[in-house]
Amino acid sequence: LSSILGAMAELPAVAMFFCLADSAYVGRRLMTVVCFIVAGGLCATGALLAPGSVELLISVIVSRFCISAAFTVLYIWGAELFPTAARNGALGIQSMFARIGGIAASVVLVYAEAPLL
């Protein structure tokens, strides 16, 4: 159930990106910063909540929404930062390092449980 709710949180995040990222009042930079700050704050407070509580589930869903919105902005924004000749290679390198970060996150969790193994 929580996986379905988490996946459903990503669809409105992409819709929010298309509405707010190119607006004159919000913009891409502010949207990215606010989404990362909200997600980081909710992840930090999630460590203080009781496991299996409704508050924890809401915190995880909202943080997943914010992270999805921020990374949607970053993929578009990252492609626009580079000149046309280097754009494909640069986006590929960005994607590669994002995947390496995803792999490293699981290793860090395993290491945190048993640091001497």
Secondary structure, DSSP 8 states (H G I E B T S, - for coil): -HHHHHHHHHHHHHHHHHHHTTSSSSHHHHHHHHHHHHHHHHHHHHTTS-TT-HHHHHHHHHHHHHHHHHHHHHHHHHHHHS-GGGHHHHHHHHHHHHHHHHHHHHHHHHHHHSTT-
